[in-house]
Amino acid sequence: MKIKKVKIGIRSLEDVLYNAREVMKKLERGAKVKKESGIYFENLAAFRRVITEKRLEMLHVIKERHPSSVYELAKMLDRDIKNVNMDLEYLKEVGLVEIKRSKEKRERVIPEVNYDAIELLVAV
């Protein structure tokens, strides 16, 4: 079984700009550029503000138990639905959760996690 990972990294703004310049130079020369995907934070403090214990638990529950709605997820986590909704929106903005909408009897918001692991890369 192949494990799908999402890459999270810590990069300063200077590093991001430097990498962008290098990619532009390669493109100007006509060289191929390897696609790099991931979610990057400027520092470890910013990462910690996003990836809290509660949000990690939420990601795990979504991946393992496949809740069919935000309400069901809140019940599984034993948390207030408003707080779960706020965390889901935040994780969606960052790119760690996908939201599907179901139009059965009532419209439902269905959270999805499409990876098995988070890989953290910290440059030294």
SERO-4910 file (N, C-alpha, C, O; in steps of 0.05 Angstrom, whole numbers):
BEGIN
 pado doro    nc1    nc2    nc3   cac1   cac2   cac3    cc1    cc2    cc3    oc1    oc2    oc3
  Met    A     17    -24      0      0      0      0     18     25      0     36     28     17
  Lys    A     13     43    -19     28     67    -20     16     88     -2     -9     92     -2
  Ile    A     32    101     14     23    121     33     24    148     19     45    156      8
  Lys    A      1    162     18      0    189      7      7    208     29     -4    207     51
  Lys    A     25    226     23     35    246     43     29    274     34     28    279     10
  Val    A     25    291     53     25    320     47     50    331     60     56    325     84
  Lys    A     65    347     45     90    358     55     85    385     67     73    403     54
  Ile    A     94    389     92     93    415    105    121    423    111    137    407    121
  Gly    A    127    448    105    154    457    109    155    484    123    136    499    123
  Ile    A    179    490    134    184    516    146    204    530    128    226    520    124
  Arg    A    196    552    116    213    568     99    209    597    104    187    607    107
  Ser    A    231    611    106    230    640    110    221    653     84    222    640     62
  Leu    A    211    677     85    203    691     61    226    694     42    223    693     18
  Glu    A    250    699     53    274    701     36    279    676     20    285    677     -4
  Asp    A    276    653     33    279    627     20    259    623     -2    265    613    -24
  Val    A    234    630      3    212    628    -17    219    645    -41    216    636    -64
  Leu    A    227    670    -36    233    688    -59    258    678    -74    258    680    -99
  Tyr    A    278    668    -60    302    657    -73    294    634    -91    303    632   -114
  Asn    A    278    615    -81    270    592    -97    254    601   -121    257    589   -143
  Ala    A    237    621   -118    221    631   -140    239    642   -162    234    638   -186
  Arg    A    259    657   -154    278    669   -173    293    647   -188    297    649   -212
  Glu    A    301    626   -174    315    604   -187    298    590   -207    307    582   -228
  Val    A    272    586   -200    253    573   -219    250    591   -244    250    581   -266
  Met    A    247    617   -240    244    635   -262    269    634   -281    266    634   -305
  Lys    A    293    633   -269    317    632   -285    317    606   -302    324    607   -326
  Lys    A    310    584   -290    309    558   -304    289    559   -327    294    550   -349
  Leu    A    265    571   -322    245    573   -342    254    591   -366    249    584   -389
  Glu    A    268    613   -359    278    630   -380    298    616   -398    300    621   -422
  Arg    A    314    598   -386    334    582   -402    321    559   -417    333    546   -433
  Gly    A    295    554   -411    281    532   -424    285    505   -410    278    485   -421
  Ala    A    297    506   -387    301    481   -372    275    472   -359    257    487   -354
  Lys    A    274    446   -354    250    435   -341    252    441   -311    274    440   -300
  Val    A    229    445   -299    228    451   -271    210    430   -258    188    424   -266
  Lys    A    221    417   -237    207    397   -223    185    410   -206    190    429   -191
  Lys    A    161    400   -209    138    411   -194    142    404   -164    146    381   -157
  Glu    A    140    424   -148    142    420   -119    116    429   -106    107    452   -110
  Ser    A    104    411    -91     79    419    -78     82    415    -48     97    397    -39
  Gly    A     68    431    -33     69    429     -4     57    454      8     49    472     -6
  Ile    A     56    453     34     46    476     49     69    486     66     81    471     81
  Tyr    A     74    512     63     98    523     77     90    545     96     72    561     91
  Phe    A    104    545    119    100    566    139    127    581    143    148    570    138
  Glu    A    124    606    151    149    622    153    166    614    176    191    617    175
  Asn    A    154    604    197    170    595    220    154    574    236    131    568    230
  Leu    A    167    562    255    155    541    271    132    551    288    112    536    292
  Ala    A    133    575    297    110    586    312     85    588    295     63    582    305
  Ala    A     88    596    270     64    597    252     53    569    247     29    565    247
  Phe    A     71    549    244     63    521    241     47    512    266     26    500    263
  Arg    A     57    518    289     44    510    314     17    523    318     -1    511    330
  Arg    A     13    547    308    -13    560    310    -34    545    292    -57    545    299
  Val    A    -25    533    271    -43    519    253    -47    490    261    -70    481    263
  Ile    A    -26    476    267    -28    448    273    -28    445    304     -7    440    316
  Thr    A    -52    447    315    -55    444    344    -63    415    349    -69    400    331
  Glu    A    -62    407    374    -70    380    382    -99    374    373   -105    352    363
  Lys    A   -117    393    378   -145    389    371   -148    386    340   -164    369    331
  Arg    A   -134    401    325   -136    400    296   -123    374    285   -134    362    266
  Leu    A   -102    365    298    -90    339    290   -110    316    296   -113    298    280
  Glu    A   -122    318    319   -143    298    326   -165    298    306   -175    277    297
  Met    A   -174    322    298   -195    325    278   -187    312    251   -203    297    240
  Leu    A   -163    317    242   -153    305    217   -153    275    219   -161    261    200
  His    A   -145    264    242   -144    235    246   -173    223    245   -177    203    233
  Val    A   -191    236    259   -219    226    260   -231    227    232   -245    208    224
  Ile    A   -227    249    218   -238    251    191   -227    228    173   -242    215    159
  Lys    A   -201    223    175   -188    203    158   -197    175    166   -203    158    148
  Glu    A   -200    169    192   -206    142    201   -236    136    202   -244    113    196
  Arg    A   -252    155    208   -280    149    214   -300    160    192   -323    154    193
  His    A   -290    177    174   -306    187    152   -333    198    160   -354    188    152
  Pro    A   -333    220    176   -359    231    184   -375    241    159   -363    251    140
  Ser    A   -401    239    161   -418    247    138   -427    276    139   -441    285    122
  Ser    A   -419    289    161   -427    318    164   -409    330    185   -396    316    200
  Val    A   -410    357    187   -396    371    208   -408    365    235   -394    362    255
  Tyr    A   -435    362    235   -448    355    260   -438    328    271   -433    325    295
  Glu    A   -437    309    253   -427    282    261   -398    283    271   -391    270    290
  Leu    A   -382    299    257   -354    302    265   -352    315    293   -337    306    310
  Ala    A   -369    335    298   -369    348    324   -376    328    346   -365    329    368
  Lys    A   -396    311    341   -404    291    360   -381    271    365   -376    263    388
  Met    A   -368    263    344   -345    244    346   -323    256    363   -310    241    379
  Leu    A   -318    282    360   -297    295    375   -306    305    402   -289    313    419
  Asp    A   -332    304    407   -343    315    432   -336    344    435   -326    353    456
  Arg    A   -340    360    413   -334    388    413   -358    404    403   -375    392    390
  Asp    A   -358    429    409   -379    447    399   -378    449    369   -356    452    358
  Ile    A   -400    448    356   -401    448    326   -390    475    315   -377    475    294
  Lys    A   -394    497    329   -384    522    320   -353    522    319   -341    531    299
  Asn    A   -340    511    340   -311    510    340   -300    490    319   -280    495    307
  Val    A   -314    468    315   -306    448    295   -308    461    267   -290    458    251
  Asn    A   -330    476    263   -333    490    237   -311    510    232   -300    511    210
  Met    A   -303    525    252   -282    545    250   -255    531    243   -240    540    226
  Asp    A   -249    509    258   -225    494    253   -225    482    224   -204    483    211
  Leu    A   -247    472    216   -249    461    189   -244    482    167   -229    477    148
  Glu    A   -255    505    171   -251    527    151   -222    535    150   -210    539    129
  Tyr    A   -209    536    174   -181    543    175   -164    522    161   -146    529    145
  Leu    A   -169    496    167   -154    475    155   -159    473    125   -141    466    110
  Lys    A   -183    481    116   -189    481     88   -172    504     74   -161    499     53
  Glu    A   -171    527     87   -156    549     76   -126    542     72   -114    550     53
  Val    A   -116    528     92    -88    520     91    -83    498     71    -61    494     61
  Gly    A   -103    482     65   -101    461     45    -99    433     57    -92    414     43
  Leu    A   -106    430     83   -104    404     96   -130    388     96   -130    365    102
  Val    A   -152    402     89   -178    388     89   -193    397     63   -191    420     55
  Glu    A   -207    378     51   -224    385     29   -253    383     39   -259    367     56
  Ile    A   -270    400     28   -298    400     36   -315    393     11   -312    405    -10
  Lys    A   -331    372     15   -350    364     -6   -378    372      4   -383    374     28
  Arg    A   -395    377    -15   -423    384     -8   -442    363    -19   -440    356    -43
  Ser    A   -459    353     -2   -479    333    -10   -506    346    -12   -512    363      6
  Lys    A   -522    340    -32   -548    352    -34   -570    331    -32   -589    330    -48
  Glu    A   -568    314    -12   -589    295     -7   -613    311      4   -619    332     -7
  Lys    A   -626    302     25   -649    317     35   -642    346     43   -655    364     35
  Arg    A   -621    348     58   -610    375     65   -581    376     55   -567    356     54
  Glu    A   -573    400     49   -545    403     41   -527    397     65   -531    407     87
  Arg    A   -507    380     60   -488    373     81   -460    380     73   -453    378     49
  Val    A   -445    388     92   -416    393     87   -401    368     97   -403    361    121
  Ile    A   -386    356     79   -372    331     86   -342    336     85   -332    341     63
  Pro    A   -328    335    107   -299    339    107   -285    314     98   -293    292    103
  Glu    A   -262    318     83   -246    296     73   -217    302     77   -208    325     74
  Val    A   -202    281     84   -173    282     86   -162    262     65   -168    238     68
  Asn    A   -148    271     45   -140    254     23   -110    246     24    -98    244      3
  Tyr    A    -99    243     48    -72    235     51    -70    218     76    -88    219     93
  Asp    A    -48    203     79    -45    185    102    -26    196    123    -26    187    146
  Ala    A     -8    214    115     12    224    133     19    252    127     16    262    104
  Ile    A     29    266    147     40    293    144     70    291    148     79    281    168
  Glu    A     85    301    129    114    301    130    123    329    135    118    347    119
  Leu    A    137    333    157    147    360    165    176    363    157    193    347    166
  Leu    A    182    383    142    210    389    134    218    416    146    205    436    141
  Val    A    240    416    160    250    440    172    279    444    162    296    427    167
  Ala    A    284    466    148    311    472    139    328    481    162    318    495    180
  Val    A    353    474    161    372    483    182    393    501    171    410    510    185
***
